[in-house]
Amino acid sequence: MKAFLAILIISLSGVSLIFADDIRIVGNPNYIHLLKDDGVWWFVDHMGKRFITTGMNHVDEGKILFNEVNEGWLQKEYGDDIKAPWGALNGKADNIDAFTDMVVSDFKDYGFNTIPFHAYNVPLELYDERQIYYVAKIKVQEICLMHMKRDRGDRFPDVFAYEFESKLDALAKKTCSPLRDAKYFLGYTFFDMPDLKSIRPWQRYKFPDQGLIYPWVQDMRALPLSAPGKQKWISILKNNHSSASKAAETFGLTGISSWSELSAVSEWPVRPKDRTKALKDAEDMFTAIAEQWYKLHHDLIKKYDPNHLIIGDKHDVGYDKSVHMIPDGVLQAMGTYTDVLMIQSYSHYADHHKAMLEELHEISGLPIINGDHSYSCMHEHQEKTKGIKLESQEAVAEAYYSYMKNIMQNHPYMLGWWYCGYIEQWAPAGTHLGQQCGFFSPFGNPRTDLLPRVKEANENAIRWHREKKDDNDISKFAGSCAARGNICRPLPDLQPASWAGSRRPQTL
């Protein structure tokens, strides 16, 4: 019999309970929370149901729902006002409830239980009413170079300034207060691919030093003397160097004899004289920025909603097959102030991917969601694709099955996978479309050459996570799924056509 005595730990991310027999609860048990049981991490909802999160991204993006291929299909089904004047899905449309019913039905039909990242416009209470898990976003100021307009003056925020804290506080109040008592709400997310990492190779041209010094650090050290971010930079230099002149010499600055003179410098040399010392200064400053970024988000979210989990930013960790693009100090800051590490990693399940997941977990101490990853193949309607390219739709289905099975069986800290995405784009010749893969056509019809195998993987994920990782025979468990409370339901018969049903017209 398990002991009833628990050690209560007030952690930075909420209440954590450590029980005997390696049981740990993170978060409020009256809402969706985390459970570590015998070394295996789970989400647990307010009714005590353990689950792994599965979802499809880009549910309601206007550029996918309304384009030159499928223009008019949603308006015909749900009315003209389903499309907002600026081209997005209109969350206040008369028939937004019916649209939400379609989405939730599509998800639940094929074993997806979460409306995940890249969903913006459907009112979140509609998901809660339909008893499907979902996330919310807090986006206070752009921190992804891909979306920043540097040539127009966009710069990283001074996270140490009162103005930034005040702005984030107002956003947290607006976002979190309505969700405080939501039962199916999974947690708070922030930004897509933020630059809390070394600069991506294709963005280095934007900076004179080619991104040698982290761009966010560059923006902080260029601030005026009075700025809190600049003062933080100087405090880092004071800690790492014996004098202002020594610090200046590291970066190739001359004529500096005092800290006040160094504080006034806004234009720093493109190439430091002592690369090793300069990079140490930059990394320490980067860690301080990350700690402040995540601490402020944590504290202000909990101020208005103490009940739900913090998932944080979605970090791109896949392009160079390395975790080392994110400094250890940044990962440790995430481990202190968030409950889950969300990543984006497009990969087959191979040795390098397995090692990356293990290292991410080891450094951060957090369970992990792969929040963006997909496979694709070209077909008669799609001349270009997104995701890892395979030779056929059947190969895509098998790749999905294999990846889900491997991350669930081999990594007890993996909490799920969000696929990119829901509805695919077709790309007639001469268009810019076709960058989005998916499990449903541009007219909302399910792909029957993909989804039965995908559904099988989704519904076995919880069993794979629970069972021994060397168990590869799924057939012998089919009769006992219900007895163990799993969600293993019979699969529908495969249909010969690639697209099931006739929910929407399928014309180009």
N, C-alpha and C positions, 0 to 999 in steps of 0.2 A: 504493500500500500504506500502510495506516495505521501510524503510528508506534507502537512498543511501549513507548516511554518515557512514563511517567505521573508526574504530580505528586501526591503523597500529601498530603492535607489532613485533619487531625484536626479535624473540625467538632464543634459542640456536640451535634448529633443523631446522631453516629456517624462512621464512616469515609466519606470522600468521595474519589473518584478522578476527577481531571480528565485526560482524554486529549486527544491531538491531534484535530483535526477536530470539535471541539465535542461531545465525548462526556463525560458526567459520570455517575458511579455514586454513589448515596447509599444507605448501608446495607451490610449484609454480603451479598456476592454468593452465599454458600452458602445463603441463605434468601431470602424475598421481599424485594426491594429496589427502588429507583427508578433509572431510567435516563433521562437526557436525551441524545438523539441527534439531531443536526442541528436543535436547537431544539424538538424534540417530546419530551414527557414520557411515560414508560411505567412500569407495574409490570412486574417481571420475576421469575419464580419460580425455585426452586432448580435447575430443569432448563434455565434459559435462555429460557423461553417468555415473550414479551412479551404483556401483556394489558391490557385496560381493565376495571375492575370494574363489574359489573352485579348488582343484587340487588333483593330485595323485603323491606321492613321488617316488623316485627311478626309474626315467624314463630311464636312460641310464647307469645304473651300470653294469659293465662287468660280475660280478659274478652271476647276475640274467639273463642277456641276453645270456650269453655263459656258459653253464654248462653241466654236463653229461646227463641231461634229454633232453635238447633242442639244444645241440651242432649241429651247421650247419644250423639251420633254417634261421637265418639272412644272413649268407653267401650265401645260395642258392638264397635268394630273392634279396640281394643287392650287392653281390660280396664278394670275399674272404677278400678284404682289409677293410671291415666294422669292422673287429676285429683287433685291434692293436696287435703287437707282444707280449706285456706285458699283454694281456687279457682284456683290456678295449675296449669300443666302440671307434672307430677311428673317431674323429671329422673332419679329413681331407680326409676321404674316398671319392671315386669318386661318390658314390650314397648317401652321407650323406643328400642331399636335399630330396631324396625320402624317406629315413628313417624318417626325420623330418615331411614330409607330412603325413606319417602313424600315428605318435604320435599325431600331432595336430588334425588330423581327428578323432582319437579315443577320444580325449578330448572333442572336440566340439560336437561330436555325442551324448554324454551323459551329457552335461551340465557343463563340467569342463572348466574353463576359464583361468587357471593359471598353468604354468610349475613351480612348487614350489621348495622346498628344496630337497637336495639329487639328483640333476641333475648336471652333471659335464662336459660333453664332447661335446655336440652339440654346435656349435658356436652360440652365443646369437643373432647375427644379423638375423639368420634364423627364430627365433621366432618372432622378430620384423616384418620381412617381411610378416609373416603369420598372423599377427594381433592377437596374443594371448599374454596374460600377462605373465611375467616371472620375476625371481629374479636373482641376481648375488651374488657371495660369495667373501668375503675378509677374507682369512685365513692366518694370518701373522706368528703365532707360536702356536703350539698345547697347549691348556689349558684344555683339558679333560683328566682326569686320566685314563679313559678307554683306551685311545689310546696312552698314554705316556708310555715309557719304562723306568721306574724309575731305574731298575737294570742296565741299560746301561748309566745312567747319565742324562736322561731327567729331566729338572727342569722347573718350571714356569718362564716366562720372567721377567726381571727387567723393568717394564713399565716406570720407571722414568729415565732410562738411555737414553743418546743420541743415542746409537746404535740401540735401539729398535725403537725409533721415526724415525730414518733414514730408517730402514728396512720397516716400515709401510708406510712411505711416498712413497718409490719406488713402493710398491705394489699398493697403492691407485692410483698413477699416471698411472700405467699399466692397472688397472682394470677400473677405473672411466672415464678416458679421452675418450675412444671410446663410452661410454654410455651416455655422457653428453646430447646429443640431441635425444636420443631414446624415441619414443612416447609410446610404450607398455611396457616399463620397470617399474616394480612395486617398486623395491627398493633393498637396499644392506642388505645382511645377513652375519653373521660371522660364529660362531662355533655351532656344534651340541653338546648339553649337556655339556657346559663348567662348570668347577668347580668354579663358582662364587657363591658357596653355601656350606652348611655343607656337609661333606663327606658322601658318600653313605655307608650303613652298610657293603656291601660286598667288599669294598675297604679299610676298616680300618686296615686290617692286614698289609698293606704296610707301616704303620707308627708306631713307637715305642709308641706314645701316643694314638694310635687308632683314630687319627684324631681329638683329643680334640681341638687343635689349628688348624685353617684352613690350609690345606696344602700349599696354596700359601703364606700365612703369614710365615709359617715355612721356606720356601725357601728364603724369603726376609731377615729374621733375621739371616739366616746362611751365608749371603753374607759377603765379606770382608769389612773392615772399610771404604774404599774409594768408595764403590758402592752407587749410588744415592738411591737405594731401602733400603739399610741399614740405610742411613742417615734419610730417611723418617720414618723408624721404631723407631729410636732414638727420633725423633721429637715428635712422638706419645707418647712415654714414658715420655718425658719431660713435655708434656702437662697434662698427667694424674697422675704424681707422683711428690712429692715435692723435691726429690733428687734421684741421681743415686742409692744410697744404698737402698732406699725404693723400687725403681723399681726392683732392683736385688732381694731383699728379697721376692717380690711377686712371682717370678719364682723359688725361692729356690737356687739362686746363692749366694755364700759367697765370702768375700774378695774383694768386689767391693766398691770403695769409690769415683769414678769419672765417668763422662759420657764418657770420652775417654776410660776408662777401660771397661765399659759396651759395647761400640761400637765395641770393639775388640773381643767380645764373639761370636763365631760361633756355638758352641755346647751348646744348651739350655737344661735344665732338662726336662725329659719326662713328669713329673707331676708337675705343678706349686704348690707352697705352698698355695697361695691364689687364688683359682680357679675363684672366681667371678671377682676379679680385672684383672686377666690374660685374661679372656675371654673378658672383656671390652676393654683391649688393642688390642686384636686380632681383635675384631669386628671393632674398629675404623680404624685399619690398613687395614682391608679388604675393608671397605668403601672407603678409600683413593685409594686403588688399583683399585677398580671398577670405581671410578670417573676419574682416569687417563686413564684407559683402554677405557672407552666410550668417554671421551673428545677428546683423540687423534684420535680415529676412526672418530668421528664427524668432527673435524676440518680438517683432511687431506682428507676425502671424499669430504667435501664441497669445499676444495681448488681446486679440479679438476672437481667436478660436483656439482654445486649449485642447480641443478634442481630437484633432485630426493630424495625420502624418504629414511630414515635409519630405517631398521627393527631390526638389531642387532642379537644377539645370540638366539639360540633356547634352552630354559631352561626347563629341566626336573623338573616338579613340581608334579608328580603324584604318585610316588611309596609309599609315606607315607601319601597320601591324605592331605597334609599340605603345605601351603605357607611358613611356618616359617623356612623351610630349607634355604630360601634365606633371608639374613638379610635385614631389612627395609632400611638401608642406601644404600645397593646395588640396591634395587628396585627403590629407589629415584634417584640414579645416572642414571639408565636407563631412568627414566621419564624426566630427564634433557637433555639427549643427544641423545635419540632415539625417533622416532615418533610412533612406534608400539612396543608392547610387544609380542614376539613370545614364545609360550610355547609348551611343549610336555606333554600331559596328557591323558593317556589311562584310560577311565572310562565310565560307564553308566552315564546318566544324573540323578544324585541323589542329595540329600540335601548337602552332603559333597562337591560334585563337584560344585554345584551352589555357595556355600559359599566361596570356594576357588577362583573362578573367581571374585566374588564380592570384596574379600579382595585384590587380585592382582591389580585390577583396582583402588581400593580406595587408596592403598599405592603408586602406580606408577603414577596414573593419566592418564594412556595410554589406548587406545583401544587395543584389544587383538586378535591375531590369534592363534587358536590351530593348530600348525604346524606339528603335528605327532600324529596320533591316528587311530586305526583300530579295526575291529571285524573280527572273523574268525571262521571256523569250519573245522573239519577233514572230508575228503571225500575219495573216492576210490583211489585217486592218492597222497594223502597227509597224512602222518602218524604223523606229528608234525606241529604245526602252530605258528603263531605270532599274537599278538593282543588278545583282550578279547574273550575267546572261547565261542561259542554258539552252539546250538544243530543242526542247519541246515542253509543252504544258505538263505532260506527264512527269518529266524530269523536275519541273518546278514543284509539283505536288510531292514528289519523293524527297526533294531537298528540304522542303518545309518539314515533312515528317521526321527526317533524319536529324535536322538541327534541333527541333523541339525535344526529341527523345534524348539526344546527347546532353544538352544543357540541363535537362531535368534529372537525368540519371547520374551524371558525373559531377555536378556542382550543387551541393546542398544549399548554397546561399543564393542561387538563382531564383528569382520570384516570377519570371515570366518573359514574354516576348510580344512586342507590338509591331505588327507587320505594316509595311509601307506599300500599298494602302488598301482602301475600300473599293473605290471605283476607278478603273483604269481610263486612260485617255487613248483614243485612237488618233493616228497621225496620217491623214491624207498627204500626198505629195505636195510640197511647197508650204506646209504649215509649220509652226513652231511647237505644235503639240506632240504628245506621245511620250512625255517624260515621266508619266506616272503609271506604274503597274498596279494591278489590283485583282480582286477575286470576283468583281461584278463588272458588267459591261457599262459603257457610258449611258445606257438606258436602264440601268439598275437590275439587269438580269444576272442570276448567278451562273458561274462557270461550272458546269457539271463534270468537266474533265479535270478539275482541280479540287473542288470543295469537299467531296466525300472523303478523300484522303486527308485533307486539312482538318476536317471535322474529327476524324479518327484520332489524329495527333492531339488536337485540343482536348478531347475527352479522355485521353489516356495520360495527359500531362501530370495530373495529380497522382495517378498510380505510379508512374515512372519516378516521380519525386519521392514517393514513399517507399517503394520497393528497392530491393538490392540492385545495385547498378550492373551486376553481371547477369541479371535476368533479362534475356532477350526474347523469351517466348511469351507473347501476349495472349495467345489463344486460351491457355489454361486458366486465365483469370476472368474470362468472359462471363462465366456463370456466377461469379462471386462478387462482381462489382457492386450490385445493389446492396448486398449484405454488408459491405464495408462502407456504404454511404458515398461511393463514387458516382460520377455522372456518366457512366458508360451506357449509352442507349444504342439500340440497333440502328445501323446505317440504312438510309434509303437505297433502293436499287439504283444502280448507275443508269443514267439516261444516255442514249446514243448521241444526242446532239451536244455540241459544245456549250450551248446556252440553254438553260432550263426555262420552261414556261413561256409565257407571252405577256409578262407584266407590262412591258413597254415595247413600242415599235423599234425595230433595229434597222434603221436605214441610215445611210451616209448622206 
